[in-house]
């Protein structure tokens, strides 16, 4: 919102609106108000300022003129453009004096060069000086698109009939002049394709805490979706980790994928296991819970080997704390798992992901795979609770954000 103000001055002795009740008088013989810790008001001292030329206060109104303000006096067809002078805190008389000083500054040079404009400028300076005497009323207009200029009302809080303040909406040209109007939008740059780039950022090794680098890449899985693969390789201790994050949101339905392993070639199927996916092998009475092994993008063989390593190298089943009977069961489990990996034993491999962000390659795509079954199901309340969806409100949440008073 911009503002412009106009004040009409009156000749000396002209009648003006009555001023409000004066502040309490100062103590006799004191120019300034006594300073006391018990004075709760602590107001500044006001001193009447008198013009030494005309001995009147008609030209003593305080004025705040910013850089963006234009000053005009219509009676003289006089204008000071915006941004031609620095902002100032002054008075009406001070504005006129400033204009006079600016015009007189180069007059000696103009006269020396016998410039024809020098005489006309001298005549105009005389008119400006006559304004200071307020021989006739004149109008001072300060137009500030920024709305930050000010002309004092000496009768405040009462209305000043000589002062008019008008608020208006800025034009596009004024917005641009103030730097508020955005320039014409440039051509939209082409979006960077991150699918073909490997991004790197510094991190620390989770084993030895030495500085390391993590590589991150966006990968499009055919017939599925985009995933983010992150891999860390520590040059200090040789530790390697990899993690897969889904590039999309939680799907509306959960996904259960069942593969009947009948051939060694099934071990080469690409596999994406998200953090919310559980794995089951009924023939081994084995179940891997959600979040175990984290997110992985590997092959079926790679995941089964990770499962074998997780089970056989469990520290609670090794050493003095191991139970002979439990050790035999683990060895038997490992042997059966190896037979499945080698393709000697048929088995069912089940992936159950309530978030719907896991994937197992269909080698017959786009046709159906006769050995693989993909089911979509509605999640239970408990599954939504584990995913944190029961307390998540995605529609109509704006109504609950009304400001509380």
C-alpha positions as CSV (number, residue, x, y, z in Angstrom):
1,X,0.0,0.0,0.0
2,X,1.4,3.4,-1.0
3,X,0.6,6.8,0.4
4,X,0.7,10.4,-0.7
5,X,0.2,13.4,1.5
6,X,-0.6,17.0,0.7
7,X,-0.3,19.9,3.1
8,X,-1.6,23.4,2.4
9,X,0.3,26.2,4.2
10,X,-1.4,29.4,5.3
11,X,0.0,32.9,5.6
12,X,1.3,34.1,8.9
13,X,-1.5,34.9,11.4
14,X,-4.0,32.7,9.6
15,X,-6.4,30.9,11.9
16,X,-5.8,27.2,12.4
17,X,-7.6,24.5,14.3
18,X,-7.2,24.6,18.0
19,X,-4.5,22.4,19.4
20,X,-5.0,19.8,22.1
21,X,-4.5,20.6,25.7
22,X,-0.9,21.5,26.4
23,X,1.3,19.1,28.4
24,X,1.8,19.9,32.0
25,X,3.9,23.0,32.4
26,X,7.5,22.6,33.6
27,X,8.6,23.8,37.0
28,X,9.4,27.5,37.1
29,X,12.9,28.3,36.1
30,X,13.5,24.9,34.6
31,X,13.8,24.4,30.8
32,X,13.7,20.6,30.9
33,X,11.4,18.3,32.8
34,X,13.0,17.1,36.1
35,X,14.3,13.5,35.9
36,X,13.0,11.3,38.6
37,X,12.9,7.5,39.2
38,X,9.3,7.9,40.4
39,X,8.2,9.5,37.1
40,X,6.2,6.7,35.4
41,X,5.6,8.6,32.2
42,X,9.3,9.3,31.4
43,X,8.2,11.3,28.4
44,X,10.7,13.4,26.3
45,X,10.8,17.1,26.8
46,X,9.0,19.2,24.1
47,X,10.4,22.6,23.3
48,X,8.6,25.1,21.0
49,X,10.7,25.9,17.9
50,X,10.3,29.3,16.4
51,X,11.4,30.3,12.8
52,X,13.9,33.1,13.1
53,X,12.9,34.6,9.8
54,X,9.1,35.0,10.1
55,X,8.8,34.3,13.9
56,X,6.0,31.8,13.1
57,X,5.5,28.0,13.1
58,X,3.6,27.6,9.9
59,X,6.7,26.0,8.1
60,X,7.9,23.9,11.1
61,X,5.9,20.7,10.4
62,X,8.2,17.7,10.6
63,X,8.5,15.8,7.3
64,X,9.9,12.3,6.7
65,X,10.8,12.0,3.0
66,X,12.2,8.6,1.8
67,X,14.3,8.0,-1.3
68,X,11.3,6.7,-3.2
69,X,9.1,9.8,-2.6
70,X,8.3,12.4,-5.2
71,X,7.9,16.0,-4.0
72,X,5.7,18.5,-5.9
73,X,4.6,22.1,-5.5
74,X,1.8,22.5,-8.2
75,X,1.7,26.3,-7.9
76,X,5.3,26.6,-9.2
77,X,5.1,23.5,-11.4
78,X,8.0,22.2,-9.4
79,X,8.9,18.5,-8.8
80,X,11.7,16.6,-7.2
81,X,11.7,13.1,-8.8
82,X,12.0,9.9,-6.7
83,X,15.5,8.6,-6.0
84,X,17.0,12.0,-7.0
85,X,17.7,12.8,-3.3
86,X,18.5,10.7,-0.3
87,X,15.8,10.3,2.4
88,X,15.7,12.9,5.1
89,X,14.0,13.8,8.4
90,X,13.4,17.6,8.1
91,X,10.7,20.2,8.0
92,X,8.6,21.8,5.2
93,X,11.0,24.7,5.3
94,X,13.9,22.3,5.2
95,X,12.6,20.7,2.1
96,X,12.5,24.1,0.3
97,X,15.9,25.0,1.6
98,X,17.3,21.8,0.3
99,X,15.8,22.4,-3.2
100,X,17.2,26.0,-3.2
101,X,20.6,24.7,-2.3
102,X,20.5,22.1,-5.1
103,X,19.6,24.7,-7.7
104,X,22.2,27.3,-6.5
105,X,25.0,24.7,-6.4
106,X,25.9,24.9,-10.1
107,X,24.8,28.5,-10.7
108,X,28.3,30.0,-10.7
109,X,29.4,27.6,-13.4
110,X,26.3,28.4,-15.5
111,X,26.9,32.1,-15.2
112,X,30.6,31.7,-16.1
113,X,29.5,29.8,-19.2
114,X,26.8,32.4,-19.9
115,X,24.2,29.6,-19.9
116,X,20.7,31.0,-20.7
117,X,19.2,28.8,-18.1
118,X,21.1,30.5,-15.2
119,X,18.8,33.6,-15.3
120,X,15.6,31.5,-15.3
121,X,16.9,29.4,-12.4
122,X,17.7,32.6,-10.4
123,X,14.1,33.7,-11.0
124,X,12.8,30.3,-9.8
125,X,15.0,30.4,-6.7
126,X,13.4,33.7,-5.8
127,X,10.0,32.1,-6.1
128,X,11.1,29.3,-3.8
129,X,12.4,31.8,-1.2
130,X,9.1,33.6,-1.3
131,X,7.4,30.4,-0.4
132,X,9.3,30.4,2.9
133,X,7.6,33.7,3.7
134,X,4.2,32.1,3.0
135,X,3.0,35.3,1.3
136,X,0.4,33.2,-0.5
137,X,-0.9,29.7,0.3
138,X,0.8,26.9,-1.6
139,X,0.4,23.1,-1.7
140,X,3.2,20.6,-0.9
141,X,2.6,17.1,-2.2
142,X,4.8,14.1,-1.2
143,X,3.9,11.0,-3.2
144,X,5.6,7.9,-1.8
145,X,4.8,4.5,-3.5
146,X,6.5,2.8,-0.6
147,X,4.1,4.4,1.9
148,X,7.0,5.3,4.3
149,X,6.9,9.1,4.1
150,X,5.2,11.3,6.7
151,X,4.0,14.9,7.3
152,X,3.4,16.0,10.8
153,X,-0.1,16.8,12.1
154,X,0.6,19.5,14.7
155,X,-3.0,19.2,16.0
156,X,-3.0,15.4,16.6
157,X,-5.0,13.6,17.7
158,X,-7.5,16.1,16.3
159,X,-8.0,16.4,12.5
160,X,-5.8,18.8,10.5
161,X,-7.9,20.4,7.8
162,X,-4.8,21.5,5.9
163,X,-3.4,17.9,5.7
164,X,-4.8,15.3,3.3
165,X,-3.5,11.7,3.3
166,X,-4.5,9.4,0.5
167,X,-3.7,5.7,0.3
168,X,-3.7,4.0,-3.1
169,X,-2.7,0.7,-4.8
170,X,0.7,0.8,-6.5
171,X,0.9,0.4,-10.3
172,X,3.0,-2.3,-11.9
173,X,5.6,0.4,-12.9
174,X,5.8,1.6,-9.2
175,X,6.1,-2.0,-8.1
176,X,9.0,-2.6,-10.5
177,X,10.6,0.7,-9.4
178,X,10.6,-0.4,-5.8
179,X,12.0,-3.9,-6.7
180,X,8.7,-5.6,-5.7
181,X,7.6,-6.6,-9.1
182,X,9.4,-9.7,-10.4
183,X,11.0,-9.3,-13.7
184,X,9.7,-11.2,-16.7
185,X,10.3,-14.9,-16.1
186,X,13.2,-16.2,-18.0
187,X,13.0,-19.4,-19.9
188,X,12.6,-22.3,-17.6
189,X,15.9,-24.2,-17.4
190,X,15.8,-27.8,-18.3
191,X,15.5,-30.1,-15.2
192,X,18.6,-32.0,-14.4
193,X,18.2,-35.7,-15.0
194,X,19.6,-37.4,-11.9
195,X,19.0,-40.9,-13.2
196,X,22.3,-40.8,-15.0
197,X,24.4,-39.3,-12.2
198,X,25.8,-40.7,-9.0
199,X,25.7,-38.1,-6.2
200,X,28.2,-38.2,-3.4
201,X,28.2,-36.8,0.1
202,X,30.5,-37.0,3.0
203,X,29.7,-39.3,6.0
204,X,31.4,-41.5,8.6
205,X,31.9,-45.2,8.5
206,X,29.4,-47.0,10.9
207,X,32.2,-49.4,11.9
208,X,35.3,-47.3,12.5
209,X,33.8,-43.8,12.3
210,X,36.5,-42.8,9.8
211,X,35.5,-40.2,7.1
212,X,33.9,-41.9,4.1
213,X,31.8,-41.2,1.1
214,X,28.3,-42.4,0.4
215,X,27.2,-42.7,-3.2
216,X,23.5,-42.2,-4.1
217,X,21.7,-42.9,-7.3
218,X,18.2,-42.8,-8.5
219,X,17.2,-46.0,-10.3
220,X,14.1,-46.8,-12.4
221,X,13.1,-50.4,-11.9
222,X,11.3,-51.7,-15.0
223,X,7.6,-52.3,-14.5
224,X,7.8,-50.9,-11.0
225,X,8.9,-47.5,-9.7
226,X,11.9,-45.4,-8.9
227,X,14.1,-46.2,-5.9
228,X,17.1,-44.5,-4.3
229,X,20.2,-46.7,-3.8
230,X,22.8,-45.5,-1.3
231,X,26.2,-47.3,-0.9
232,X,29.0,-46.6,1.5
233,X,32.6,-47.9,1.1
234,X,35.1,-47.2,3.8
235,X,38.7,-47.1,2.6
236,X,40.0,-47.3,6.1
237,X,38.5,-50.6,7.3
238,X,36.9,-51.9,4.1
239,X,33.4,-52.0,5.5
240,X,30.7,-51.8,2.9
241,X,27.0,-51.0,3.3
242,X,24.1,-50.5,0.9
243,X,20.6,-49.3,1.5
244,X,17.6,-48.8,-0.6
245,X,14.8,-46.3,-0.1
246,X,11.6,-46.2,-2.0
247,X,11.2,-43.2,-4.2
248,X,7.4,-43.1,-3.8
249,X,4.8,-42.8,-1.2
250,X,2.9,-45.6,0.7
251,X,0.7,-47.4,-1.8
252,X,-3.1,-47.5,-1.2
253,X,-2.9,-51.3,-0.9
254,X,-0.4,-53.7,0.5
255,X,1.4,-56.2,-1.7
256,X,2.0,-60.0,-1.2
257,X,4.3,-61.7,-3.8
258,X,4.6,-65.5,-3.8
259,X,7.2,-67.1,-6.0
260,X,7.4,-70.9,-6.5
261,X,11.2,-71.6,-6.9
262,X,11.5,-74.4,-9.4
263,X,14.7,-73.7,-11.3
264,X,18.2,-72.4,-10.4
265,X,17.6,-69.5,-12.9
266,X,15.1,-68.1,-10.4
267,X,18.0,-67.1,-8.2
268,X,18.9,-64.4,-10.7
269,X,15.6,-62.5,-10.4
270,X,16.0,-58.9,-9.4
271,X,14.5,-58.2,-6.0
272,X,13.7,-55.0,-4.1
273,X,12.9,-55.5,-0.4
274,X,11.8,-52.3,1.4
275,X,12.2,-51.7,5.1
276,X,8.5,-52.5,5.6
277,X,8.6,-55.9,3.9
278,X,8.7,-59.3,5.7
279,X,9.9,-62.5,4.1
280,X,8.6,-66.1,4.6
281,X,9.8,-69.5,3.4
282,X,7.1,-72.0,4.5
283,X,9.1,-75.1,3.7
284,X,11.8,-74.0,6.2
285,X,9.2,-72.6,8.7
286,X,11.2,-69.4,8.5
287,X,10.0,-65.8,8.7
288,X,12.0,-62.6,8.5
289,X,10.3,-59.7,10.2
290,X,9.7,-56.2,9.0
291,X,12.8,-53.9,9.1
292,X,15.3,-56.8,9.5
293,X,18.2,-56.5,7.0
294,X,16.8,-53.1,6.1
295,X,16.0,-52.1,2.5
296,X,17.9,-54.0,-0.2
297,X,18.0,-54.1,-4.0
298,X,19.7,-57.3,-4.9
299,X,18.9,-60.7,-6.4
300,X,16.9,-63.6,-4.9
301,X,20.2,-65.4,-4.4
302,X,21.7,-62.4,-2.7
303,X,18.9,-62.0,-0.3
304,X,18.9,-65.7,0.7
305,X,22.6,-65.6,1.3
306,X,22.1,-62.5,3.5
307,X,19.4,-64.5,5.4
308,X,21.8,-67.4,5.9
309,X,24.6,-65.2,7.2
310,X,22.2,-63.4,9.5
311,X,21.0,-66.7,11.0
312,X,24.3,-68.7,11.2
313,X,26.5,-65.8,12.5
314,X,24.1,-64.7,15.2
315,X,26.4,-64.0,18.2
316,X,23.7,-65.4,20.6
317,X,24.0,-68.8,18.9
318,X,27.8,-69.0,18.9
319,X,30.6,-69.7,21.4
320,X,29.9,-70.6,25.0
321,X,26.4,-69.3,25.0
322,X,25.3,-71.7,22.2
323,X,23.0,-74.6,22.8
324,X,24.0,-77.9,21.2
325,X,20.4,-78.6,20.1
326,X,20.0,-75.1,18.7
327,X,23.3,-75.3,16.9
328,X,22.2,-78.5,15.1
329,X,18.9,-76.9,14.0
330,X,20.8,-73.9,12.6
331,X,23.2,-76.2,10.7
332,X,20.2,-78.1,9.3
333,X,18.5,-74.8,8.3
334,X,21.6,-73.6,6.6
335,X,22.0,-76.9,4.6
336,X,18.3,-76.7,3.4
337,X,18.7,-73.1,2.5
338,X,21.9,-73.9,0.4
339,X,19.9,-76.7,-1.4
340,X,17.2,-74.1,-2.3
341,X,19.9,-71.7,-3.5
342,X,21.5,-74.4,-5.7
343,X,18.1,-75.3,-7.1
344,X,18.0,-78.8,-5.7
345,X,14.9,-78.2,-3.6
346,X,11.7,-76.5,-4.7
347,X,10.3,-74.0,-2.2
348,X,8.0,-71.0,-1.9
349,X,9.4,-67.5,-1.3
350,X,6.9,-65.0,0.0
351,X,7.3,-61.2,0.3
352,X,4.6,-59.3,2.2
353,X,4.9,-55.5,2.2
354,X,2.0,-53.6,3.7
355,X,3.4,-50.4,2.2
356,X,3.4,-51.9,-1.3
357,X,6.9,-50.8,-2.1
358,X,8.6,-54.2,-2.6
359,X,9.3,-55.9,-6.0
360,X,10.3,-59.2,-7.4
361,X,11.2,-59.4,-11.1
362,X,8.8,-61.0,-13.5
363,X,11.0,-62.7,-16.1
364,X,8.0,-63.1,-18.4
365,X,7.0,-59.4,-18.4
366,X,4.8,-58.0,-19.7
367,X,3.1,-61.4,-19.7
368,X,2.1,-63.1,-16.4
369,X,4.6,-65.2,-14.7
370,X,3.2,-68.7,-14.1
371,X,5.4,-69.3,-11.1
372,X,4.7,-65.9,-9.4
373,X,1.5,-64.6,-7.8
374,X,1.1,-60.9,-6.9
375,X,-1.8,-60.1,-4.6
376,X,-3.1,-56.6,-3.6
377,X,-4.8,-56.4,-0.2
378,X,-6.4,-53.9,2.1
379,X,-4.2,-53.3,5.2
380,X,-5.5,-54.1,8.6
381,X,-5.7,-51.6,11.4
382,X,-2.6,-53.0,13.1
383,X,-0.6,-52.8,9.8
384,X,-1.6,-49.1,9.4
385,X,-0.6,-48.5,13.0
386,X,2.9,-49.9,12.3
387,X,3.2,-47.7,9.3
388,X,2.0,-44.6,11.3
389,X,-1.0,-44.1,9.0
390,X,-3.8,-44.2,11.5
391,X,-2.8,-40.8,12.9
392,X,-2.0,-39.3,9.5
393,X,-4.7,-37.0,8.1
394,X,-4.2,-36.1,4.5
395,X,-7.7,-34.6,3.7
396,X,-9.5,-31.8,5.4
397,X,-6.7,-31.1,7.7
398,X,-6.9,-27.4,7.0
399,X,-10.1,-27.2,9.0
400,X,-8.2,-28.2,12.1
401,X,-5.7,-25.4,11.7
402,X,-7.9,-22.5,12.7
403,X,-6.0,-20.0,14.8
404,X,-6.8,-20.3,18.5
405,X,-7.4,-17.0,20.3
